[in-house]
Amino acid sequence: MTQRLRLLYPFLFVILPILNILTRSPGESSMADVAVVVGVMLAGSALAYGVVALAMRGRGSTLVAPLVVFALLLWFYGYDAAESWGRRLAGGSIGPVVVALAVLATSAAVWWLAHRPRYLDRITTFLALTGVLLVSWSTAQVIRDQLRARQTVHDSVVAKELAKPLAVQGGVGQGEEPRRDIYLIVLDEYANSGVLQEQLGFDNRVFEDSLRHLGFAIPRVVRSNYVHTILSLPSLLNFSHLTGLASDVGPRATDPTLPNHLLEANRSAAFLKARGYRFLFFPSQWWLSTQHNRYADWEFQAWSGLQPGRDATRSDLRRSFLRGTVLDLFRRDHAHDADHQRRTLAALARVPDDPRPTFAFAHILNPHRPYVFDGDCRILKARATSDRPSGRRDGYVGQVQCLNTLLLGLVTSLIQHSSPEPIILLQGDHGTNMLDYSSAKSAGAVSPDQARERFGAFGAYYLPGGGSRLFADSVTVVNVMTKVLDYYFNAGIPLAPDSLFMSLERSPYSFARVDPASLIKH
């Protein structure tokens, strides 16, 4: 039995890269999604194993088949790294030649071992034991991280505080004000006009003037209070600061489970549902934090049925996994990303068909990378933009130009087909990252230019019945929903301080307070 189990070591190395992703990024993948990815990879490996075993039947030791499958796995996972290494070592022109030579070397090593049974037996035992140890260790880490995250949510002081009922003044149907549909549309990494002009040389005034013509208020200054989506969104929806997370999870933690819980069980939706509103949730395509909300009365599903290429884009885990394998060579364009965004906006436009009062929340992963559209809303090829600064700038600007067109069509439709007039909140969660703020040695070492870029979020608000005056001068993201709920529902929720907190990607809960005066460009 032990001898036969040794032959299964390729299956251990199949799931090891998946486990490595989970251990490097705890809390950023759902266990259901992990099960899907692991199941698909094990099934694919079993098929490959069967084909190889049949092809080699009667042609040598039974130990050769798992060795061949292991070599195939090495290239399945390692092709991208080998190709990149070859380009750096030998230049782009002969990089493929270097990869071809490496493939030949791998084939020669397999042939050499296949003809030396004693060495093959030893390498089989070594790989089997190594696979068991590595998979066991990684699995134990994943389980530990899951248990720790659940306990953190259970013990969180911030979560308990935000779960308390709001002591508000307003009630259902306060005064004469009609119950208007409310649309909160978060545009990921959409920077304000100052940042767009300063960092990208892009003038967004045509779009903003078009919004103003429709009746939108665009404050002179809009800023996020946090520089990460995992913090900006729950702060927005709970109209509360989240610096207490540093105590709840620890300043060196990276696991987003607790802020994801706060985002899902948010106070904005609870407040409005208690006043007779339906909560409609429009999830993002692949970001875990906004892929599902159990408290929603209805959740938009962009697609149905099974389509492997499309389904491979449905989570950050799947996308990260595929980017590191040879399968990435077959990704031609971003058609699925584009389709999901178009379908989401089209579904939002149909919400006014239902006469019941509605709170619709949507998270659009645009203009965030990957850059899906060019300026004319044509779908970009998978490698149309580069990681060079000029490529990033061009990709981002094209994405913004297309998104502006799509948004103008959506908000115009919502205004024309809603009665009473709706409340529409277009909100960027933070600014861009062209200056790479997170490369600083610490949060306190981020330069004013880097901070100004990252805090500079877009905001435009359609607030009928006189609400626009609340957003005439400036606003920070934490107070957007407070102003809306207080004006239209007499909620009496106190405004939070317009404080700004910097933290780095590698330590999102280690906060450094930023003086807003330091962000003013002289």
URNOR-V914259 format. One record per pair of residues at least 24 apart in sequence whose ideal C-beta (glycine too) atoms are under 7 Angstrom apart, sorted by the first residue. I is the first residue (numbers start at 1). J is the second residue. D is the distance in Angstrom with one decimal. If there is no record, write none. Layout:
i:j:d
I:J:D
I:J:D
This chain:
i:j:d
6:124:5.5
6:125:6.3
6:128:4.4
7:62:6.6
7:66:5.1
9:66:6.2
9:127:4.8
9:128:4.1
9:131:4.6
10:45:6.2
10:49:6.6
10:66:5.2
10:69:4.4
10:70:4.9
10:73:6.0
11:42:6.1
11:45:5.8
12:131:3.2
12:132:6.5
12:135:4.9
13:70:6.4
13:73:5.6
13:131:5.6
14:41:5.0
14:42:6.2
14:45:4.6
14:73:6.3
15:41:6.5
15:42:7.0
15:135:6.5
16:134:5.7
16:135:5.9
16:138:6.7
17:77:5.5
17:324:6.9
18:321:6.4
19:135:6.6
19:138:3.7
19:139:6.4
19:142:6.3
20:138:6.6
21:317:6.3
21:320:5.8
21:321:6.4
22:142:4.9
23:138:5.6
23:141:4.8
23:142:6.3
26:145:3.9
26:254:6.9
26:255:4.7
27:145:6.8
27:149:5.3
27:255:3.6
27:256:5.2
27:257:4.2
28:256:6.3
28:288:5.9
28:316:6.4
29:288:6.5
29:315:6.8
29:317:4.1
30:288:6.3
33:315:4.8
33:317:5.5
34:317:6.7
37:317:6.2
37:318:6.1
37:321:6.1
45:69:6.9
48:72:6.3
60:114:6.0
61:117:5.8
61:120:6.4
63:120:5.0
63:121:6.5
63:124:5.0
64:114:4.8
66:124:6.9
67:110:5.8
67:113:6.2
67:114:7.0
67:120:6.8
68:110:6.1
70:127:6.6
71:106:5.4
71:110:5.2
74:106:6.8
75:103:6.8
75:106:6.9
75:326:6.7
76:325:5.6
76:326:5.4
77:324:6.5
77:325:5.7
79:326:4.2
80:324:5.9
80:325:7.0
80:328:6.2
145:255:6.7
149:255:5.3
149:257:3.8
152:248:6.3
152:249:5.5
152:257:6.8
152:258:5.6
153:257:6.2
153:258:5.4
153:261:5.1
156:248:4.5
156:258:5.7
157:244:6.0
157:247:6.9
157:248:5.9
158:242:6.5
158:244:4.4
158:245:5.8
158:248:5.6
159:258:6.7
159:261:6.3
159:262:6.3
162:238:5.2
162:240:6.1
162:262:6.1
162:267:6.2
166:267:6.5
166:271:6.2
166:493:6.7
168:491:4.4
168:492:5.3
168:493:6.2
169:490:5.5
169:491:6.7
169:492:3.9
170:489:4.2
170:490:3.7
170:491:4.9
170:492:6.9
172:275:4.9
172:276:5.9
174:489:5.7
174:490:4.9
177:465:6.9
177:488:6.0
178:420:4.1
179:276:7.0
179:357:4.0
180:420:5.2
180:421:6.4
180:422:5.5
180:423:5.2
180:488:7.0
181:351:6.5
181:352:6.7
181:357:6.3
181:358:4.7
181:418:5.9
181:422:4.4
182:272:7.0
182:359:4.8
182:423:4.5
183:348:6.8
183:360:5.0
183:414:6.5
183:422:6.1
183:423:6.9
183:424:4.8
183:425:6.6
184:361:4.9
184:425:4.8
184:427:6.8
185:362:5.0
185:364:6.5
185:425:6.8
185:426:5.4
186:233:6.5
186:362:6.9
186:363:4.8
186:364:6.7
186:427:5.4
186:429:5.6
187:364:5.4
187:366:6.5
187:403:6.9
187:426:6.5
187:427:6.9
187:428:5.2
187:458:6.5
188:229:6.3
188:363:6.8
188:364:6.5
188:365:5.1
188:366:6.6
188:368:4.0
188:429:5.9
189:367:5.8
189:368:4.3
189:428:7.0
189:430:6.5
189:432:6.1
190:367:5.8
190:428:3.6
190:458:4.1
191:428:6.4
191:431:4.0
191:432:4.7
191:456:5.2
191:457:6.7
191:458:6.1
192:222:5.1
192:431:6.9
192:456:4.6
192:457:6.0
192:458:5.0
194:456:5.8
195:431:4.7
195:432:6.1
195:453:5.3
195:456:3.7
199:432:6.0
199:434:4.8
199:453:5.5
200:393:5.3
200:396:6.6
200:397:5.7
202:397:5.0
202:400:7.0
207:404:4.2
210:408:5.7
211:460:5.0
214:411:6.4
214:412:6.6
214:415:6.3
215:462:5.8
216:460:4.6
216:461:6.2
216:462:5.0
217:461:5.0
217:463:6.3
217:468:3.8
217:471:4.3
217:472:6.4
218:459:7.0
218:460:4.9
219:459:6.2
219:471:5.0
219:472:6.7
219:473:6.0
219:474:5.2
219:475:5.1
220:473:5.6
220:474:5.8
221:474:3.9
222:457:5.5
222:458:6.5
222:459:3.7
222:475:5.8
223:455:4.6
223:456:6.4
223:457:6.1
223:476:5.0
223:500:6.5
224:429:6.2
224:430:4.3
224:455:5.6
224:457:4.2
224:477:4.7
225:476:5.2
225:477:5.6
225:478:4.7
225:499:6.5
225:500:5.7
225:501:6.4
226:501:5.7
227:430:5.3
227:437:6.9
227:454:4.4
227:455:6.6
227:502:6.1
227:503:6.6
228:503:6.8
228:508:5.0
229:429:4.9
229:430:6.9
230:256:4.5
230:259:4.8
230:289:5.9
230:508:6.5
231:259:6.0
231:508:6.6
232:429:4.2
232:430:5.6
232:477:5.8
233:263:5.2
233:289:6.9
233:429:6.0
234:259:4.9
234:262:4.0
234:263:4.2
234:266:6.7
235:477:6.4
235:478:4.9
236:427:6.8
236:477:5.0
236:478:6.7
236:480:6.1
236:481:6.3
237:263:6.2
237:266:3.6
237:267:6.9
237:268:4.7
237:481:6.7
238:262:6.0
238:266:5.4
238:267:4.8
239:267:6.8
239:478:6.2
239:479:6.7
239:481:4.9
239:482:4.3
239:493:6.2
239:496:6.3
240:496:6.2
241:478:6.3
241:496:5.7
241:499:6.7
243:501:6.1
243:511:5.3
245:509:5.1
246:509:4.7
246:510:6.7
246:511:6.1
249:509:5.7
250:509:7.0
251:507:6.5
251:509:5.4
251:510:4.0
252:507:5.9
252:510:6.9
253:509:5.8
254:508:6.5
256:289:6.3
260:288:6.9
260:289:4.7
263:289:5.7
264:293:5.2
264:294:6.7
264:295:6.6
265:295:6.3
268:481:5.0
269:295:6.2
269:359:6.3
271:485:6.3
272:359:4.4
275:489:6.7
276:357:6.1
277:357:4.9
277:358:6.3
277:359:4.8
278:356:5.6
278:358:4.9
279:359:5.2
280:351:6.6
280:358:5.7
280:359:7.0
280:360:4.3
281:361:5.8
282:344:5.3
282:347:6.7
282:348:6.5
282:360:6.6
282:361:6.7
282:362:3.5
284:363:4.5
284:365:5.2
285:313:6.5
285:314:6.7
285:337:6.3
285:340:4.3
285:365:6.0
286:313:6.1
286:314:6.0
286:315:5.3
286:316:5.3
286:319:6.0
287:316:6.3
287:365:6.3
288:315:6.8
288:316:6.3
290:363:4.0
300:344:6.6
300:347:5.2
302:340:5.0
302:343:4.4
302:344:6.3
310:336:4.7
313:337:6.5
331:382:4.7
332:381:6.8
332:382:5.8
333:379:5.3
333:380:6.6
333:381:5.2
333:382:5.5
334:370:5.6
334:372:4.3
334:379:6.1
334:380:5.9
334:382:6.6
335:379:5.4
337:370:6.4
337:372:4.5
338:372:4.7
338:373:6.3
338:379:5.0
341:366:5.7
341:372:6.9
345:406:5.6
345:410:5.1
348:410:6.0
349:410:5.6
349:413:4.6
349:414:6.6
352:414:6.4
352:417:4.4
352:418:4.4
366:399:6.1
366:403:5.2
367:396:5.6
367:399:3.9
367:400:4.9
367:403:5.8
371:395:3.5
371:396:6.7
371:398:6.7
371:399:5.0
372:399:6.7
373:398:6.4
373:399:5.7
373:402:3.7
374:398:4.3
374:402:6.8
375:401:3.8
375:402:6.1
377:402:4.2
377:405:6.2
389:434:6.8
392:434:6.7
393:434:6.9
396:432:6.7
411:462:6.7
415:462:7.0
421:464:3.9
423:462:6.6
423:463:6.0
423:484:6.3
423:488:6.9
424:462:3.9
425:461:5.4
425:480:6.3
425:484:7.0
426:459:6.9
426:460:4.4
427:459:5.5
427:477:6.7
427:480:6.3
428:457:3.9
428:458:3.6
428:459:6.6
429:457:6.4
430:454:5.8
430:455:6.9
430:457:5.4
431:455:6.1
431:456:3.9
431:457:5.7
438:504:4.7
438:505:4.3
440:504:6.7
443:502:4.5
443:503:5.1
443:504:5.5
443:510:6.0
443:511:6.7
443:512:3.8
444:512:4.4
446:502:5.3
448:518:4.8
448:519:6.2
451:502:5.9
451:514:5.5
451:519:6.1
452:519:4.4
452:521:6.8
455:500:5.7
455:519:6.4
